[in-house]
Amino acid sequence: MYSDTDTNADVALAIDIGGTKMAAGFVGIDGVVLEQRSIPTFAGRFDGAGPDGAGPDGTRRDGAVAGEALWRSLAALIDDVMSAAPRHRLVGVGVGCAGPVDVDKATVSPVNIPGWRGFPLAERLACHLPGLPVRLAGDGMCAAAGEHWHGAGRGVDDVLVVVVSTGVGGGLIQSGRLFAGPTGNAGHVGHMVVDLDGDPCPCGGRGCVEAIASGPSMVGWALRSGWRPPNGQPSAVDLADSARAGDRTAGLAFARAGRALGAGVVSAAALCDLSLVVLGGGVSRAADVLLPPVRAGLREYGRLGFLRDVTVREARLGVAAGLVGAAALVLAPGAYATAGVVEVAPAPAHARPPIAAI
C-alpha cells in the first residue's frame, strides 16, 4: 500500500473500454486503484459533424456514436483523471479494450462499439499522452491478467477468466503467463459456437456464447418470451431481480445463459487443460442466479475426468479487474506483456509514434 508521500512508487495509468462504460484510473504495483473515473461508453454527444459521417449530435444514422466523438469522450475522461494524478512515478499506460484487436495494425474493432472499426486507439493514446509507453490488449485478457495478478486466479498457472457484460469476453493464463495468441485475441470464449442453429450474434455469426449469455442477449430473449420488467426499463439488473423473485421466464433466461457458458467453458478446458475458471464482468454481479446454472452446465458437458476437476470461482476484483489487468501490462511485464500485446513507444509531443507488437 502506498502513501501520497511515497514518490518512488511506480503507478500506471490504466484504461478499460467496454461496450457499457469506459474507465480510467491510476493503479499501483500492489493492484490498488488509487484514483478512478468512469463514464458510459455512449455518453459522448458533440456539436459538429465529424470526419466519419457523424451528425450534429455526434451519432451516425444507424444510431452508433461516431468514432471521433467517442475518442473525444475518452480523451476528456483521461484528462480529468490526469488532473488528479497521485504523487507517484507514472511509468506507462495500460489499456484494455473490447475486441477484436488487430495486433499488426495496432487497431481495435469492438463488436459492441460500431463506431470504432479499425480505430488506431494505441497510437491516439500515445500522441495524447506524450512521453509514456502504451500497451494495449483485449479487455478480456486484461481481466485475466488482473485476476491472476491480484485476484481469484493468483497462484494458479492455467486459468480462464470469462467476462459477462454487454458482451462475453475472456482471457487465458497458461503456464503462469498471459496467452494472447499471434493475433492478440486468444481466450475469446464469447465467440465459441455452442448452438449450431442458434440466434445471430453481434459478431455476424450465430450460436455464439455471447448470443445467449451476454446481458443484452439474456434480456432480449426474456422479453421475446414474455418477461415484463417491473420498472419498465429492461436491464440485466432488473432481469436478475425478477429471477430472484421467482419469475419463471427470468429464471429460464439465466438457466439458458449459464448452460451456454458451461458448454463454452468445457470446450475451452478440453482444449487448454484448465484447472480454474473465474467468472467476472458486470452481469457476474448476479452470480447468485448465474453461477448455479454455469456449474450445472459444467456437470452436463464435462464428463471426462480432467474436465470434472475444473473449479469455477467468482471474480475477486469485480469490475476493477480490467483496470488492474491493464496496469499489469505495464507494471508486471514479465508475466503479462507477452506476445500479442500491442506496444507503442513513448512519443514526443506532436509526433506519430512507431507501433509494434511485443
Sequence and secondary structure as in RCSB ss.txt:
>XXXX:A:sequence
MYSDTDTNADVALAIDIGGTKMAAGFVGIDGVVLEQRSIPTFAGRFDGAGPDGAGPDGTRRDGAVAGEALWRSLA
ALIDDVMSAAPRHRLVGVGVGCAGPVDVDKATVSPVNIPGWRGFPLAERLACHLPGLPVRLAGDGMCAAAGEHWH
GAGRGVDDVLVVVVSTGVGGGLIQSGRLFAGPTGNAGHVGHMVVDLDGDPCPCGGRGCVEAIASGPSMVGWALRS
GWRPPNGQPSAVDLADSARAGDRTAGLAFARAGRALGAGVVSAAALCDLSLVVLGGGVSRAADVLLPPVRAGLRE
YGRLGFLRDVTVREARLGVAAGLVGAAALVLAPGAYATAGVVEVAPAPAHARPPIAAI
>XXXX:A:secstr
   TT TT EEEEEEEE SSEEEEEEEETTS EEEEEEEETT    SS  TT   TTSB TTS B HHHHHHHHH
HHHHHHHTT  SSEEEEEEEEE S EETTTTEE  TT TT SSB HHHHHHHHSTTS EEEEEHHHHHHHHHHHH
STTTT SSEEEEEESSSEEEEEEETTEEE  TTS TT GGGSB  TT  B TTS BSBHHHHHSHHHHHHHHHHT
T   TTSS  HHHHHHHHHTT HHHHHHHHHHHHHHHHHHHHHHHHH  SEEEEESGGGGGHHHHHHHHHHHHHH
H  SHHHHT EEEE SSGGGHHHHHHHHHHH HHHHS TT EEE    TT    EEE 
